[in-house]
Amino acid sequence: MKRSMGVAAWMALVAVIGAVPLLTDDRYLLKVLVFVGINVIIVSGLALLFGYAGQISLGHAAFVGIGAYASAYVTSGLGLPWLVGVLAGTTLAAIGGLLLAMPSLRLRGHYLAMATLGFNEIMYVIFREARAVTGGNDGLSGIPFPEVLGVRMDTPASIYLLVWGTALVVVFLVANIVRGRPGRAMRGLHGSEIGALACGVDVARLKIRTFAVSAGLAGLAGTLYAHAVGFVAPSTFSLEQSVVLLAIVVVGGTGSLAGPVIASIALTLLPYADALIPGLGKDVIAFLQDWEADIYGIAMIVVVVLAPKGIGGLIRAARSRSRAEETG
Amino acid sequence: MGMGTRKWLALVLVLALVIVPLVGCAAPEETDTEETVTEEPKEPYRIGAVLSLTGTYAGLGAPEKNTLDMEVARINADGGVDGHPIEIVYEDDATDAAKAQAAVVRLIEQEGVIAVIGATGTGGTMAMRADIERAQVPQVSVAGGTVITSTFSKWVFQTPWSNSLVVPFTLDYLKDKGIKKIALITDTGGFGADGLAVLQAQAAKAGMTIVASETFNPGDTDMTAQLTKIKASDAEAVVLWSAGKEAAIVAKNMQQLNMQIPLFGSHGNARTEFIEGAGAAAEGFKFAAGKILIPETYGEDTLSYTVATDFKERYTAAYGKGPDTFAGHAYDALYIITNAIGDLDEGFTPSDLRDQIEKTDSFVGIGGVFTYSAENHNGLDASDLVMYEVKDGKWVLAE
């Protein structure tokens, strides 16, 4: 019964996502939704790391950048096929996550946050200074469109389907990870590291693997970003962006995947509200864009103070209430 | 139950946070269409403008926006172009190439503009290239990098003198002063990097040796390290190529290091912010730029002089200070587009507009007299330049 409901929910999700390009040919809306899909992928990985394993990362934008620049260089610099670029970007970001996780194993809480923050700053400098590969401060343009088996995805609708198809697969896989044995181990680690150790969880390995998977997903999102937009510049991968990503996960709530995904959709759409609401004044958009960071910050504070479990917590509470009503 | 209410409260607050700005700002929406509120029944022509209103080029973006505001109001008060009012849709790229690229996508896809003015910077201008070409919308850049027109695109035009005009002009001046060894200090942004490349290519031709070459990043706050290296070299002059606010820091650091050799800049420094920022260190600073700073240099009996003095008077009356060269770039970009629109019949496409802009012939602007062609999208030459010097906190003609 429960399983069939789950399958139905997934199918409904696929149907809704697949229907969007049939319902609209608004190029701007589709481009905005591409950004939303990309953030859903990053946030899924970050939810795994922060929401389940309890490890903080203020360096995820750097992993997105590694993926984006690697894929851009492999395709437009070396002239290799798009899929090779995606593979290279994702792998390189995962390796970066692995290398960062190993020394950071000794660190917890604030110190881990500081180490990852430092990593983001170092990568930011590299993105700016490694001009031969990254194009320096003014970025890299002319990145080719995604192309698989001779099919070029150069329309907003095809890129939308590519990004959201990938996002669906990622969310599905992450949902399976958290439901299975690794997910239980992660929750154990989040609750009490010593407790998890006592239960036979190889904490060190789990941390490194989770970090690598999470970084790899950020890298994958980065490769999609580079080819969807066709242009990358360092400021897209700054510390500020890492903070925004973490804020989305905090608002979404720990120990939840649905919460962060909903939060990433809502908060990513916010500065592009004019794509969804026709006739919205230019002033409103300018206001939302100017105050974007502040709005995220306030949302985060409100959540931490009033609903520490975030959107995910609210979903769980609503669900258990309705279940209690059914049985009671 | 207490917890439950608190949670609902939180949800309501979050929702309020999202909704209040939307609703709260919906009211002033009407005032937004200020430019279009005329009795004209005809649809406005919408032109996008990607300007750096914040970030290191904010000092360039501000006069550009002032100019567009003022001139569009003037055009619309005169009944618009062929009865259509002009509407400028502004985007601030915060001197960030990534934001400039995102902004041009919004302008093309969401705002449906027929032409784009900008970006303020060379980096931003180049970042927009792929989307401009994909959408086939004409772009008139107000940035001075050579790369903008030397990496040719049929869709992209430029109003400032490119580095390939200003660099030889500056080197010739140095040569006349008997300077043979120069040190370069350039920023790593689009304009600085472009200037560096042109300087390196042109120095030998002018009989110069580059004895030191240093760079800094936009946003840097101290160039003492780079200047110390330059001081240790046997350079006879320092050539600075940067349009950002960091230029003033270079001048100040040179004074702090007690460097006696002269500092030369570029048309990127033709603004009062440089003089204000560098203070006493700005004295003796020389740079090449267009004639608007001292309109008499156009020659008092020329049409250029009439156009420039008229613009200068109106700008000074509106904003309380004279226009700089950047105001001039925006003026030229706007009128090059609106003149082309005026020459076209109703129902033209952005592609028709591009073709018409390319036919611009002897347009008397602020930066000079523009003639575009299928090969030349810059349209100016070295005769539109003069050498300035800062004296007593003001621009004067250099000897």
Contacts between the chains, C-beta under 8 A, distances in Angstrom:
chain1	res1	chain2	res2	distance
A	27	B	109	4.7
A	28	B	105	7.4
A	28	B	106	6.9
A	28	B	109	3.7
A	28	B	110	4.3
A	31	B	105	6.3
A	31	B	109	6.6
A	128	B	188	7.4
A	128	B	217	6.6
A	131	B	188	7.8
A	136	B	188	5.8
A	136	B	193	7.1
A	137	B	97	7.5
A	137	B	123	6.6
A	137	B	188	5.2
A	137	B	189	5.4
A	137	B	190	7.7
A	137	B	217	6.7
A	137	B	218	6.5
A	138	B	97	4.9
A	138	B	122	7.4
A	138	B	123	3.3
A	138	B	126	6.3
A	138	B	127	6.8
A	138	B	189	6.4
A	138	B	190	4.6
A	138	B	193	7.4
A	139	B	97	4.8
A	139	B	98	6.5
A	139	B	101	7.9
A	139	B	123	7.2
A	139	B	127	5.9
A	141	B	126	6.6
A	141	B	127	6.2
A	141	B	129	6.1
A	141	B	130	5.5
A	142	B	130	6.1
A	229	B	101	7.1
A	230	B	130	4.9
A	230	B	131	7.5
A	231	B	97	7.7
A	231	B	98	7.3
A	231	B	101	4.8
A	231	B	127	5.6
A	231	B	130	6.3
A	232	B	98	7.5
A	233	B	96	7.1
A	233	B	97	4.3
A	233	B	98	4.0
A	233	B	101	7.6
A	233	B	123	7.8
A	233	B	127	6.6
A	234	B	98	8.0
A	235	B	96	4.8
A	235	B	97	7.6
A	235	B	98	5.1
A	235	B	99	7.3
A	236	B	98	4.7
A	251	B	14	7.8
A	266	B	18	7.2
A	270	B	18	6.8
A	273	B	22	6.5
A	274	B	110	6.4
A	275	B	110	6.8
A	277	B	22	7.6
A	280	B	22	7.4
A	280	B	26	7.7
A	281	B	25	6.5
A	281	B	26	6.4
A	281	B	28	7.1
A	281	B	29	3.3
A	281	B	32	5.3
A	282	B	32	5.4
A	282	B	89	7.1
A	283	B	25	5.4
A	283	B	28	5.5
A	283	B	29	6.4
A	283	B	32	5.6
A	284	B	21	6.9
A	284	B	22	6.0
A	284	B	25	4.1
A	284	B	26	6.5
A	284	B	29	7.2
A	287	B	21	5.7
A	287	B	25	5.1
A	288	B	21	6.1
A	288	B	22	7.9
A	291	B	21	7.1
A	295	B	17	6.4
A	295	B	18	7.8
A	295	B	21	7.3
A	298	B	17	6.0
A	299	B	14	5.9
A	299	B	17	5.9
A	302	B	10	6.0
A	302	B	13	5.1
A	302	B	14	5.9
A	302	B	17	7.0
A	303	B	10	6.8
A	303	B	14	7.1
A	305	B	10	7.9
A	306	B	6	5.7
A	306	B	7	7.0
A	306	B	9	6.2
A	306	B	10	3.3
A	306	B	13	6.8
A	307	B	6	7.5
A	307	B	7	5.1
A	307	B	10	4.0
A	307	B	11	7.2
A	313	B	7	7.7
A	314	B	7	6.1
A	314	B	10	7.9
A	314	B	11	6.2
A	317	B	4	7.6
A	317	B	7	6.4
